[in-house]
Amino acid sequence: MTETEYEGKKILIVIAQEQFRDEECFVPKQIFEAAGVKVTVAAEATKTAKGMLGGTTKPDIKISDARVDDYDAIVITGGSGSRKYLWDNKALQKLLKEADAQKKVISAICISPVVLARTGILKGKESTVFKSPDTVSELKEHGAVYLDREVVISGRVVTGRDPASAEAFGKAILEALKKA
């Protein structure tokens, strides 16, 4: 797909307010923008968010203000802050359920596929997650089929394993957008 084929496409990247994984936000964002996709970043608040490696970004909107109709895809980044800010975020869960009902592209990387698992989106679907006992068990407990792979595409749901997967993850999301 060329840049013009992505014209008009919009992606919401959701990050933890603190301790998001820098490359899982910035690498896909760069890939999306290079393809001509408009990217909006959301977090719990619009004050500057800080990454695990020291990177910062000022979220465009609060998660609670995001509207699913405004986006073609939702991307949830990982990092240790995901556990605190995203795993049980009710506004994010509501947004994801609406996106799923509307057949949008939904994706998460690192430990954030747990958010998708907890909303029921991964039930019966192949997926990956950063490999630790609690994350893998969360996926399985919620009916996901865990695969230890860099990126797993299951229909319009894309999951990525870890920071080293950020580039492949971003490209897989663009592929899923093509088919959406």
C-alpha positions in Angstrom: 0.0 0.0 0.0 1.4 3.4 -0.9 1.2 6.5 1.2 -1.9 7.7 -0.6 -3.6 4.4 0.2 -3.4 5.3 3.9 -4.6 8.8 3.4 -7.4 9.6 5.8 -6.5 6.6 8.1 -6.3 7.5 11.8 -4.6 5.5 14.6 -4.9 6.1 18.3 -1.8 5.1 20.2 -2.5 4.5 23.9 0.4 4.9 26.4 0.9 4.6 30.1 1.3 8.0 31.8 4.6 6.9 33.2 7.0 4.1 32.3 5.6 3.4 28.8 8.2 1.6 26.6 9.7 4.3 24.4 10.4 2.3 21.2 7.0 0.6 21.4 5.4 4.1 21.0 7.9 6.0 18.9 8.9 3.3 16.3 5.3 2.4 15.2 4.3 6.1 15.4 7.1 6.9 12.9 6.1 4.0 10.7 2.5 5.1 10.7 3.3 8.8 10.0 5.7 7.8 7.2 2.8 6.0 5.6 0.6 9.0 5.8 -1.6 7.9 8.7 -2.7 10.5 11.2 -1.7 9.5 14.7 -3.2 10.7 18.0 -1.6 9.7 21.3 -3.7 9.1 24.4 -2.9 8.6 28.1 -4.6 9.0 31.4 -3.9 12.8 31.3 -2.6 15.2 28.7 0.4 16.2 30.9 3.8 15.1 29.5 4.2 11.3 29.7 7.5 9.7 30.5 9.0 6.6 29.0 11.1 3.9 30.6 14.1 5.0 28.6 13.7 8.7 29.3 11.7 9.7 26.2 8.8 12.0 26.7 5.6 12.9 24.7 2.7 15.1 25.4 -0.5 13.1 24.8 -3.0 14.7 22.5 -6.0 13.5 24.5 -7.1 11.7 27.6 -8.1 8.0 27.1 -11.5 8.9 28.6 -12.0 11.5 25.8 -11.2 9.2 22.9 -14.1 8.2 20.7 -13.8 5.0 18.7 -15.5 6.5 15.7 -12.5 8.8 15.2 -10.0 6.0 14.5 -9.4 3.1 12.2 -7.1 1.3 14.7 -6.1 1.4 18.4 -2.6 0.6 19.4 -1.6 -0.1 23.0 2.0 0.2 23.9 3.7 -1.7 26.7 6.2 -0.9 29.3 6.1 -1.4 33.1 3.6 1.4 33.5 1.0 -0.6 31.5 0.3 -2.7 34.5 -0.5 0.3 36.7 -2.2 2.6 34.1 -3.7 0.4 31.4 -4.5 -3.2 32.6 -7.6 -2.2 34.5 -8.4 1.2 32.9 -12.2 1.2 32.5 -12.2 3.9 29.9 -9.7 2.0 27.8 -11.7 -1.3 28.2 -14.9 0.5 27.1 -13.1 2.0 24.1 -11.7 -1.4 23.1 -15.0 -3.2 23.4 -16.6 -0.5 21.1 -13.7 -0.9 18.7 -14.1 -4.6 18.6 -17.8 -4.3 18.0 -17.1 -2.0 15.1 -14.5 -4.4 13.7 -11.6 -1.9 14.0 -8.0 -3.0 14.0 -6.9 -3.5 17.6 -3.4 -4.1 18.7 -1.1 -4.3 21.8 2.6 -5.0 22.4 4.8 -6.2 25.3 2.7 -6.7 28.5 -0.3 -4.8 27.1 -2.0 -7.7 25.3 -3.2 -8.4 28.9 -5.5 -5.4 28.4 -7.0 -7.1 25.3 -7.3 -10.4 27.2 -9.1 -8.9 30.1 -11.7 -7.3 27.7 -12.3 -10.7 26.1 -10.9 -9.6 22.7 -8.3 -12.4 22.6 -10.7 -15.2 23.5 -10.1 -18.0 21.0 -7.5 -16.0 19.2 -3.8 -16.6 18.7 -1.7 -13.9 20.3 1.7 -13.1 21.8 2.8 -11.2 24.9 6.1 -10.3 26.7 7.0 -13.7 28.1 6.7 -13.7 31.9 4.7 -16.1 34.1 1.9 -13.6 34.9 1.4 -12.2 31.4 1.3 -15.6 29.7 -1.1 -17.0 32.3 -3.3 -13.9 32.0 -3.7 -14.6 28.2 -4.4 -18.2 28.7 -6.8 -17.6 31.7 -8.9 -15.3 29.3 -9.0 -17.9 26.5 -6.2 -16.7 24.3 -4.0 -19.1 22.4 -0.5 -18.0 23.4 2.3 -18.2 20.8 5.9 -17.2 21.5 6.4 -15.2 18.3 7.6 -11.7 17.5 4.2 -10.6 16.1 0.9 -12.5 15.8 -1.9 -11.4 13.5 -5.3 -12.9 14.2 -7.7 -11.3 11.9 -7.8 -7.6 12.7 -6.1 -8.2 16.1 -2.3 -7.7 16.2 -0.1 -8.5 19.2 3.6 -7.9 19.6 6.0 -9.6 22.0 8.6 -7.1 23.1 10.5 -3.8 22.4 12.6 -5.6 19.7 9.3 -6.4 17.9 8.3 -2.7 17.6 9.1 -2.3 13.9 7.5 -5.6 12.8 4.5 -4.7 15.1 4.1 -1.3 13.4 4.3 -2.9 9.9 1.8 -5.6 10.8 -0.7 -3.0 12.0 -0.4 -1.3 8.6 -1.0 -4.6 6.9 -4.1 -5.2 9.0 -5.3 -1.7 8.2 -5.1 -2.6 4.5 -7.6 -5.4 5.0 -9.9 -3.5 7.4 
